[in-house]
Amino acid sequence: MNTPDTPISRRHAIAGLSALGATSVLASTNAHAHTNALLTNTDLGWNQETKQFALLPLPYAYDALEPVIDEQTMRIHHDKHHNGYVKGVNNAMKQLEAIRWEQGDPALIQHWQRQLSFHMGGHVNHTLFWSGMKPEALGGGGQPTGNLSQVIKRDFGSFGKFAKQFTLAATKVEGSGWGWLVYEPVSRQLMVTQVQNQQDMMIAGAVPLLGVDVWEHAYYLKYQNRRADYVEAFMRIIDWEEISRRFEAARR
Ligand SMILES: [Fe+2]
């Protein structure tokens, strides 16, 4: 049923989400519409028959990102936390469907819409997070090349200035959230943004390219309160080839 990463499968992904009643997610947190344009239904574990998402395995071993991110953190983060978002979005969709069919409590629509937005954000963010990293030994880290490298220089002054702003923004997120490099398609420029929780404070219409998870569950076992050290180390495992692929897709 699901197909590889092609423009057609991307359209199916968006159509599938809309058919589910997830249009409210796309409308209320417009980052998702664009994020889903970069991901396929396959990437998100979408099953058209059951109308449920599934948690897919990591694209590498749990210990592949050692020593930057330790194996235990990866196991708990992926198997428990990411899985929780998958279950949460599936449940929110079921609850909203029940309300549509007059089998649920309409007074709870705001609650379930919020749950849908939060958990879909969690599922999409983590899916992009896992595939945006690769082991240092296999070429993770360093700097991007090609168009992305040039546009980073144009919009931030230099790669160093970008890295400084990205790590500072991520480190200074208030509470739980993410630091993101996004592409803003109206002004056609790259921006750094903070996201609180899984979805708040996204720049409207911006396409997320590179995200670092700064929820404590992402780093606390190894780094404790030293979030800045974790974010600094994260720069060594970025898969810039994948981020460049997303950038080219976002610009099209
Ligand atoms: Fe996380």
py3Dmol code that shows the C-alpha trace and the ligand (Angstrom):
import py3Dmol

protein = """\
ATOM      1  CA  MET A   1       0.000   0.000   0.000  1.00  0.00           C
ATOM      2  CA  ASN A   2       2.663   2.476   0.996  1.00  0.00           C
ATOM      3  CA  THR A   3       5.187   3.549  -1.590  1.00  0.00           C
ATOM      4  CA  PRO A   4       8.725   4.890  -1.435  1.00  0.00           C
ATOM      5  CA  ASP A   5       9.560   8.567  -1.226  1.00  0.00           C
ATOM      6  CA  THR A   6       8.066   9.999  -4.377  1.00  0.00           C
ATOM      7  CA  PRO A   7       6.019  13.149  -5.017  1.00  0.00           C
ATOM      8  CA  ILE A   8       2.979  10.907  -5.446  1.00  0.00           C
ATOM      9  CA  SER A   9       3.455   9.231  -2.074  1.00  0.00           C
ATOM     10  CA  ARG A  10       3.904  12.632  -0.469  1.00  0.00           C
ATOM     11  CA  ARG A  11       0.584  13.721  -1.904  1.00  0.00           C
ATOM     12  CA  HIS A  12      -0.953  10.541  -0.565  1.00  0.00           C
ATOM     13  CA  ALA A  13       0.493  11.299   2.852  1.00  0.00           C
ATOM     14  CA  ILE A  14      -1.143  14.705   2.926  1.00  0.00           C
ATOM     15  CA  ALA A  15      -4.392  13.388   1.489  1.00  0.00           C
ATOM     16  CA  GLY A  16      -4.389  10.585   4.035  1.00  0.00           C
ATOM     17  CA  LEU A  17      -3.924  12.985   6.911  1.00  0.00           C
ATOM     18  CA  SER A  18      -6.683  15.238   5.637  1.00  0.00           C
ATOM     19  CA  ALA A  19      -9.049  12.342   5.180  1.00  0.00           C
ATOM     20  CA  LEU A  20      -8.462  11.431   8.781  1.00  0.00           C
ATOM     21  CA  GLY A  21      -9.721  14.666  10.102  1.00  0.00           C
ATOM     22  CA  ALA A  22      -6.193  15.819  10.765  1.00  0.00           C
ATOM     23  CA  THR A  23      -6.796  18.917   8.698  1.00  0.00           C
ATOM     24  CA  SER A  24      -7.145  20.803  11.944  1.00  0.00           C
ATOM     25  CA  VAL A  25      -3.544  19.912  12.746  1.00  0.00           C
ATOM     26  CA  LEU A  26      -2.455  21.182   9.378  1.00  0.00           C
ATOM     27  CA  ALA A  27      -4.419  24.370   9.843  1.00  0.00           C
ATOM     28  CA  SER A  28      -3.653  25.134  13.459  1.00  0.00           C
ATOM     29  CA  THR A  29       0.029  24.270  13.428  1.00  0.00           C
ATOM     30  CA  ASN A  30       0.877  24.957   9.851  1.00  0.00           C
ATOM     31  CA  ALA A  31       4.425  23.692  10.315  1.00  0.00           C
ATOM     32  CA  HIS A  32       2.998  20.218  10.048  1.00  0.00           C
ATOM     33  CA  ALA A  33       1.563  20.741   6.610  1.00  0.00           C
ATOM     34  CA  HIS A  34       5.016  21.491   5.329  1.00  0.00           C
ATOM     35  CA  THR A  35       6.706  18.907   7.461  1.00  0.00           C
ATOM     36  CA  ASN A  36       4.395  16.310   6.040  1.00  0.00           C
ATOM     37  CA  ALA A  37       5.310  17.544   2.586  1.00  0.00           C
ATOM     38  CA  LEU A  38       8.859  16.427   3.412  1.00  0.00           C
ATOM     39  CA  LEU A  39       7.824  13.118   4.937  1.00  0.00           C
ATOM     40  CA  THR A  40       5.868  10.286   3.385  1.00  0.00           C
ATOM     41  CA  ASN A  41       3.087   8.188   4.835  1.00  0.00           C
ATOM     42  CA  THR A  42       5.695   5.418   4.993  1.00  0.00           C
ATOM     43  CA  ASP A  43       8.082   7.594   7.020  1.00  0.00           C
ATOM     44  CA  LEU A  44       5.343   8.204   9.569  1.00  0.00           C
ATOM     45  CA  GLY A  45       4.205   4.585   9.769  1.00  0.00           C
ATOM     46  CA  TRP A  46       0.753   5.449   8.445  1.00  0.00           C
ATOM     47  CA  ASN A  47      -1.593   2.549   7.725  1.00  0.00           C
ATOM     48  CA  GLN A  48      -4.427   3.558   5.436  1.00  0.00           C
ATOM     49  CA  GLU A  49      -6.522   0.518   6.367  1.00  0.00           C
ATOM     50  CA  THR A  50      -6.384   0.864  10.140  1.00  0.00           C
ATOM     51  CA  LYS A  51      -6.069   4.669   9.947  1.00  0.00           C
ATOM     52  CA  GLN A  52      -3.383   4.559  12.603  1.00  0.00           C
ATOM     53  CA  PHE A  53       0.258   5.550  12.821  1.00  0.00           C
ATOM     54  CA  ALA A  54       2.893   3.048  13.959  1.00  0.00           C
ATOM     55  CA  LEU A  55       6.277   3.591  15.583  1.00  0.00           C
ATOM     56  CA  LEU A  56       8.981   2.634  13.085  1.00  0.00           C
ATOM     57  CA  PRO A  57      12.427   1.351  14.162  1.00  0.00           C
ATOM     58  CA  LEU A  58      15.340   3.750  14.378  1.00  0.00           C
ATOM     59  CA  PRO A  59      17.335   3.998  11.131  1.00  0.00           C
ATOM     60  CA  TYR A  60      20.446   2.807  13.047  1.00  0.00           C
ATOM     61  CA  ALA A  61      21.367   0.816  16.167  1.00  0.00           C
ATOM     62  CA  TYR A  62      20.483   2.239  19.586  1.00  0.00           C
ATOM     63  CA  ASP A  63      24.181   2.718  20.363  1.00  0.00           C
ATOM     64  CA  ALA A  64      25.113   4.145  16.950  1.00  0.00           C
ATOM     65  CA  LEU A  65      25.293   7.740  18.174  1.00  0.00           C
ATOM     66  CA  GLU A  66      27.585   6.988  21.132  1.00  0.00           C
ATOM     67  CA  PRO A  67      29.284   8.795  22.745  1.00  0.00           C
ATOM     68  CA  VAL A  68      27.211  11.876  21.860  1.00  0.00           C
ATOM     69  CA  ILE A  69      23.893  10.227  22.739  1.00  0.00           C
ATOM     70  CA  ASP A  70      24.084   7.109  24.897  1.00  0.00           C
ATOM     71  CA  GLU A  71      22.315   3.838  24.147  1.00  0.00           C
ATOM     72  CA  GLN A  72      20.014   3.912  27.179  1.00  0.00           C
ATOM     73  CA  THR A  73      18.772   7.403  26.348  1.00  0.00           C
ATOM     74  CA  MET A  74      18.074   6.346  22.764  1.00  0.00           C
ATOM     75  CA  ARG A  75      16.158   3.239  23.883  1.00  0.00           C
ATOM     76  CA  ILE A  76      13.946   5.121  26.335  1.00  0.00           C
ATOM     77  CA  HIS A  77      13.538   8.131  24.050  1.00  0.00           C
ATOM     78  CA  HIS A  78      12.477   6.103  21.015  1.00  0.00           C
ATOM     79  CA  ASP A  79      10.669   3.125  22.562  1.00  0.00           C
ATOM     80  CA  LYS A  80       8.848   4.996  25.341  1.00  0.00           C
ATOM     81  CA  HIS A  81       8.613   8.702  24.560  1.00  0.00           C
ATOM     82  CA  HIS A  82       8.222   8.627  20.782  1.00  0.00           C
ATOM     83  CA  ASN A  83       5.894   5.663  21.144  1.00  0.00           C
ATOM     84  CA  GLY A  84       3.810   7.718  23.554  1.00  0.00           C
ATOM     85  CA  TYR A  85       3.294  10.399  20.905  1.00  0.00           C
ATOM     86  CA  VAL A  86       2.262   7.773  18.346  1.00  0.00           C
ATOM     87  CA  LYS A  87      -0.293   6.335  20.751  1.00  0.00           C
ATOM     88  CA  GLY A  88      -1.427   9.843  21.643  1.00  0.00           C
ATOM     89  CA  VAL A  89      -2.086  10.967  18.082  1.00  0.00           C
ATOM     90  CA  ASN A  90      -3.930   7.727  17.291  1.00  0.00           C
ATOM     91  CA  ASN A  91      -6.115   8.137  20.354  1.00  0.00           C
ATOM     92  CA  ALA A  92      -6.844  11.822  19.669  1.00  0.00           C
ATOM     93  CA  MET A  93      -7.934  10.966  16.126  1.00  0.00           C
ATOM     94  CA  LYS A  94     -10.268   8.259  17.458  1.00  0.00           C
ATOM     95  CA  GLN A  95     -11.767  10.621  20.011  1.00  0.00           C
ATOM     96  CA  LEU A  96     -12.373  13.326  17.414  1.00  0.00           C
ATOM     97  CA  GLU A  97     -13.921  10.781  15.081  1.00  0.00           C
ATOM     98  CA  ALA A  98     -16.292   9.750  17.875  1.00  0.00           C
ATOM     99  CA  ILE A  99     -17.286  13.380  18.372  1.00  0.00           C
ATOM    100  CA  ARG A 100     -17.933  13.716  14.621  1.00  0.00           C
ATOM    101  CA  TRP A 101     -20.236  10.690  14.754  1.00  0.00           C
ATOM    102  CA  GLU A 102     -21.985  12.043  17.835  1.00  0.00           C
ATOM    103  CA  GLN A 103     -20.583   9.269  20.020  1.00  0.00           C
ATOM    104  CA  GLY A 104     -18.219  11.461  22.003  1.00  0.00           C
ATOM    105  CA  ASP A 105     -18.502  14.469  24.291  1.00  0.00           C
ATOM    106  CA  PRO A 106     -18.525  17.665  22.190  1.00  0.00           C
ATOM    107  CA  ALA A 107     -17.477  19.639  25.251  1.00  0.00           C
ATOM    108  CA  LEU A 108     -14.084  17.913  24.978  1.00  0.00           C
ATOM    109  CA  ILE A 109     -13.360  18.978  21.410  1.00  0.00           C
ATOM    110  CA  GLN A 110     -10.858  21.627  22.489  1.00  0.00           C
ATOM    111  CA  HIS A 111      -9.055  19.108  24.684  1.00  0.00           C
ATOM    112  CA  TRP A 112      -8.761  16.520  21.904  1.00  0.00           C
ATOM    113  CA  GLN A 113      -7.737  19.097  19.303  1.00  0.00           C
ATOM    114  CA  ARG A 114      -4.933  20.166  21.624  1.00  0.00           C
ATOM    115  CA  GLN A 115      -3.966  16.526  22.155  1.00  0.00           C
ATOM    116  CA  LEU A 116      -3.951  15.936  18.407  1.00  0.00           C
ATOM    117  CA  SER A 117      -1.735  18.944  17.770  1.00  0.00           C
ATOM    118  CA  PHE A 118       0.690  18.052  20.585  1.00  0.00           C
ATOM    119  CA  HIS A 119       1.048  14.365  19.756  1.00  0.00           C
ATOM    120  CA  MET A 120       1.189  14.811  15.991  1.00  0.00           C
ATOM    121  CA  GLY A 121       3.906  17.392  16.614  1.00  0.00           C
ATOM    122  CA  GLY A 122       5.743  14.847  18.745  1.00  0.00           C
ATOM    123  CA  HIS A 123       5.465  12.125  16.114  1.00  0.00           C
ATOM    124  CA  VAL A 124       6.592  14.335  13.226  1.00  0.00           C
ATOM    125  CA  ASN A 125       9.360  16.077  15.196  1.00  0.00           C
ATOM    126  CA  HIS A 126      10.879  12.813  16.409  1.00  0.00           C
ATOM    127  CA  THR A 127      10.645  11.199  12.966  1.00  0.00           C
ATOM    128  CA  LEU A 128      12.614  14.143  11.539  1.00  0.00           C
ATOM    129  CA  PHE A 129      15.000  14.103  14.522  1.00  0.00           C
ATOM    130  CA  TRP A 130      16.062  10.442  14.145  1.00  0.00           C
ATOM    131  CA  SER A 131      16.684  10.707  10.412  1.00  0.00           C
ATOM    132  CA  GLY A 132      18.507  14.019  10.788  1.00  0.00           C
ATOM    133  CA  MET A 133      21.357  12.384  12.711  1.00  0.00           C
ATOM    134  CA  LYS A 134      24.089   9.918  11.825  1.00  0.00           C
ATOM    135  CA  PRO A 135      27.187   8.618  13.618  1.00  0.00           C
ATOM    136  CA  GLU A 136      30.213  10.869  13.617  1.00  0.00           C
ATOM    137  CA  ALA A 137      32.294   7.965  12.276  1.00  0.00           C
ATOM    138  CA  LEU A 138      30.009   7.729   9.231  1.00  0.00           C
ATOM    139  CA  GLY A 139      30.260  11.402   8.356  1.00  0.00           C
ATOM    140  CA  GLY A 140      27.937  13.024  10.869  1.00  0.00           C
ATOM    141  CA  GLY A 141      28.640  16.612  11.851  1.00  0.00           C
ATOM    142  CA  GLY A 142      30.948  18.983  10.044  1.00  0.00           C
ATOM    143  CA  GLN A 143      29.304  21.439   7.699  1.00  0.00           C
ATOM    144  CA  PRO A 144      26.849  21.245   4.821  1.00  0.00           C
ATOM    145  CA  THR A 145      28.011  21.628   1.232  1.00  0.00           C
ATOM    146  CA  GLY A 146      26.392  22.940  -1.929  1.00  0.00           C
ATOM    147  CA  ASN A 147      23.322  25.185  -1.977  1.00  0.00           C
ATOM    148  CA  LEU A 148      22.558  24.831   1.713  1.00  0.00           C
ATOM    149  CA  SER A 149      26.083  25.901   2.622  1.00  0.00           C
ATOM    150  CA  GLN A 150      25.782  29.011   0.441  1.00  0.00           C
ATOM    151  CA  VAL A 151      22.361  29.977   1.774  1.00  0.00           C
ATOM    152  CA  ILE A 152      23.517  29.544   5.378  1.00  0.00           C
ATOM    153  CA  LYS A 153      26.401  31.935   4.613  1.00  0.00           C
ATOM    154  CA  ARG A 154      24.010  34.370   2.926  1.00  0.00           C
ATOM    155  CA  ASP A 155      21.415  34.349   5.742  1.00  0.00           C
ATOM    156  CA  PHE A 156      23.611  34.016   8.824  1.00  0.00           C
ATOM    157  CA  GLY A 157      26.941  35.466   7.705  1.00  0.00           C
ATOM    158  CA  SER A 158      28.876  32.235   8.172  1.00  0.00           C
ATOM    159  CA  PHE A 159      28.390  28.642   9.289  1.00  0.00           C
ATOM    160  CA  GLY A 160      29.927  29.595  12.629  1.00  0.00           C
ATOM    161  CA  LYS A 161      27.402  32.373  13.177  1.00  0.00           C
ATOM    162  CA  PHE A 162      24.560  30.013  12.264  1.00  0.00           C
ATOM    163  CA  ALA A 163      25.871  27.365  14.667  1.00  0.00           C
ATOM    164  CA  LYS A 164      26.159  29.936  17.438  1.00  0.00           C
ATOM    165  CA  GLN A 165      22.578  31.125  17.017  1.00  0.00           C
ATOM    166  CA  PHE A 166      21.172  27.602  16.618  1.00  0.00           C
ATOM    167  CA  THR A 167      22.881  26.236  19.729  1.00  0.00           C
ATOM    168  CA  LEU A 168      22.038  29.340  21.765  1.00  0.00           C
ATOM    169  CA  ALA A 169      18.356  29.260  20.750  1.00  0.00           C
ATOM    170  CA  ALA A 170      18.097  25.546  21.524  1.00  0.00           C
ATOM    171  CA  THR A 171      19.877  25.884  24.858  1.00  0.00           C
ATOM    172  CA  LYS A 172      17.644  28.790  25.903  1.00  0.00           C
ATOM    173  CA  VAL A 173      14.278  27.164  25.142  1.00  0.00           C
ATOM    174  CA  GLU A 174      12.079  27.856  28.149  1.00  0.00           C
ATOM    175  CA  GLY A 175      11.124  24.477  29.594  1.00  0.00           C
ATOM    176  CA  SER A 176      10.687  21.600  27.137  1.00  0.00           C
ATOM    177  CA  GLY A 177      10.963  22.043  23.391  1.00  0.00           C
ATOM    178  CA  TRP A 178      13.146  22.137  20.328  1.00  0.00           C
ATOM    179  CA  GLY A 179      15.607  24.284  18.461  1.00  0.00           C
ATOM    180  CA  TRP A 180      14.964  24.315  14.707  1.00  0.00           C
ATOM    181  CA  LEU A 181      16.547  25.539  11.530  1.00  0.00           C
ATOM    182  CA  VAL A 182      13.612  26.297   9.243  1.00  0.00           C
ATOM    183  CA  TYR A 183      13.081  27.558   5.697  1.00  0.00           C
ATOM    184  CA  GLU A 184      10.614  30.437   5.453  1.00  0.00           C
ATOM    185  CA  PRO A 185       9.162  30.221   1.935  1.00  0.00           C
ATOM    186  CA  VAL A 186       7.690  33.729   1.610  1.00  0.00           C
ATOM    187  CA  SER A 187      10.919  35.596   2.369  1.00  0.00           C
ATOM    188  CA  ARG A 188      12.839  32.611   0.961  1.00  0.00           C
ATOM    189  CA  GLN A 189      15.316  32.569   3.799  1.00  0.00           C
ATOM    190  CA  LEU A 190      16.572  30.342   6.554  1.00  0.00           C
ATOM    191  CA  MET A 191      15.655  31.140  10.139  1.00  0.00           C
ATOM    192  CA  VAL A 192      16.402  29.701  13.557  1.00  0.00           C
ATOM    193  CA  THR A 193      13.421  29.273  15.828  1.00  0.00           C
ATOM    194  CA  GLN A 194      12.521  27.850  19.208  1.00  0.00           C
ATOM    195  CA  VAL A 195       9.573  25.535  19.682  1.00  0.00           C
ATOM    196  CA  GLN A 196       7.992  25.017  23.076  1.00  0.00           C
ATOM    197  CA  ASN A 197       6.607  21.573  23.838  1.00  0.00           C
ATOM    198  CA  GLN A 198       6.052  19.903  20.445  1.00  0.00           C
ATOM    199  CA  GLN A 199       4.303  22.590  18.441  1.00  0.00           C
ATOM    200  CA  ASP A 200       4.118  26.030  20.056  1.00  0.00           C
ATOM    201  CA  MET A 201       6.072  29.005  18.682  1.00  0.00           C
ATOM    202  CA  MET A 202       6.633  27.555  15.212  1.00  0.00           C
ATOM    203  CA  ILE A 203       6.919  30.304  12.601  1.00  0.00           C
ATOM    204  CA  ALA A 204       3.759  30.164  10.493  1.00  0.00           C
ATOM    205  CA  GLY A 205       4.396  28.523   7.143  1.00  0.00           C
ATOM    206  CA  ALA A 206       8.035  27.713   7.878  1.00  0.00           C
ATOM    207  CA  VAL A 207       9.390  24.305   6.879  1.00  0.00           C
ATOM    208  CA  PRO A 208      11.383  22.531   9.616  1.00  0.00           C
ATOM    209  CA  LEU A 209      14.750  21.276   8.333  1.00  0.00           C
ATOM    210  CA  LEU A 210      16.957  20.510  11.333  1.00  0.00           C
ATOM    211  CA  GLY A 211      15.740  20.038  14.878  1.00  0.00           C
ATOM    212  CA  VAL A 212      17.389  19.292  18.180  1.00  0.00           C
ATOM    213  CA  ASP A 213      15.190  17.882  20.931  1.00  0.00           C
ATOM    214  CA  VAL A 214      15.875  19.724  24.194  1.00  0.00           C
ATOM    215  CA  TRP A 215      13.294  17.987  26.333  1.00  0.00           C
ATOM    216  CA  GLU A 216      15.122  16.630  29.376  1.00  0.00           C
ATOM    217  CA  HIS A 217      14.274  13.068  28.241  1.00  0.00           C
ATOM    218  CA  ALA A 218      16.617  13.651  25.288  1.00  0.00           C
ATOM    219  CA  TYR A 219      19.757  14.234  27.329  1.00  0.00           C
ATOM    220  CA  TYR A 220      19.341  14.095  31.100  1.00  0.00           C
ATOM    221  CA  LEU A 221      20.779  10.604  31.742  1.00  0.00           C
ATOM    222  CA  LYS A 222      24.147  11.589  30.284  1.00  0.00           C
ATOM    223  CA  TYR A 223      24.286  15.367  30.538  1.00  0.00           C
ATOM    224  CA  GLN A 224      22.004  16.063  33.545  1.00  0.00           C
ATOM    225  CA  ASN A 225      21.473  19.849  33.677  1.00  0.00           C
ATOM    226  CA  ARG A 226      24.182  20.590  31.083  1.00  0.00           C
ATOM    227  CA  ARG A 227      21.857  21.202  28.133  1.00  0.00           C
ATOM    228  CA  ALA A 228      24.418  23.440  26.418  1.00  0.00           C
ATOM    229  CA  ASP A 229      26.965  20.587  26.378  1.00  0.00           C
ATOM    230  CA  TYR A 230      24.392  18.240  24.835  1.00  0.00           C
ATOM    231  CA  VAL A 231      23.453  20.738  22.115  1.00  0.00           C
ATOM    232  CA  GLU A 232      27.130  21.394  21.392  1.00  0.00           C
ATOM    233  CA  ALA A 233      27.743  17.639  21.060  1.00  0.00           C
ATOM    234  CA  PHE A 234      24.640  17.237  18.862  1.00  0.00           C
ATOM    235  CA  MET A 235      26.365  19.368  16.204  1.00  0.00           C
ATOM    236  CA  ARG A 236      28.824  16.451  15.724  1.00  0.00           C
ATOM    237  CA  ILE A 237      26.113  14.000  14.622  1.00  0.00           C
ATOM    238  CA  ILE A 238      24.013  16.090  12.219  1.00  0.00           C
ATOM    239  CA  ASP A 239      23.374  14.353   8.900  1.00  0.00           C
ATOM    240  CA  TRP A 240      23.888  17.373   6.654  1.00  0.00           C
ATOM    241  CA  GLU A 241      23.200  15.345   3.508  1.00  0.00           C
ATOM    242  CA  GLU A 242      19.701  14.634   4.800  1.00  0.00           C
ATOM    243  CA  ILE A 243      19.184  18.249   5.899  1.00  0.00           C
ATOM    244  CA  SER A 244      20.288  19.428   2.431  1.00  0.00           C
ATOM    245  CA  ARG A 245      17.786  17.032   0.842  1.00  0.00           C
ATOM    246  CA  ARG A 246      15.029  18.584   2.964  1.00  0.00           C
ATOM    247  CA  PHE A 247      16.203  22.091   2.058  1.00  0.00           C
ATOM    248  CA  GLU A 248      16.031  21.326  -1.667  1.00  0.00           C
ATOM    249  CA  ALA A 249      12.560  19.796  -1.229  1.00  0.00           C
ATOM    250  CA  ALA A 250      11.370  22.829   0.747  1.00  0.00           C
ATOM    251  CA  ARG A 251      12.611  25.263  -1.910  1.00  0.00           C
ATOM    252  CA  ARG A 252      10.837  23.473  -4.767  1.00  0.00           C
TER     253      ARG A 252
END
"""
ligand_1 = """\
1
LIG
Fe 11.902 13.752 22.572
"""
view = py3Dmol.view(width=600, height=400)
view.addModel(protein, "pdb")
view.setStyle({"model": 0}, {"cartoon": {"style": "trace"}})
view.addModel(ligand_1, "xyz")
view.setStyle({"model": 1}, {"stick": {}})
view.zoomTo()
view.show()
